């Protein structure tokens, strides 16, 4: 189930990077969007899968470890930030680093909060 979810998550991430021709030149922005979307989804998944116990452990692993684990990645986030720092783009790197952290934290909260209202 993890492998299936991982394959689907990796394909979804690939699609995001290739959904629009201009996005390939703005890899950091796509990584930012993927991490924010994934953070919101994992907040919602936590409520549905863990708090409400809606699915079996196999399905939880497919969604969280597999799909969302492959869809979002902080390794790419770190590489993007390091490349900005190496290029002397210190303000942009700081905005990217702290902006991603703040937005993803808020996205997890939003996903959990909205799902709790619905479920």
Helices and strands as residue ranges (DSSP letters): H 2-18, G 21-25, H 27-45, I 46-51, H 57-60, I 61-68, H 69-71, H 74-86, H 90-118
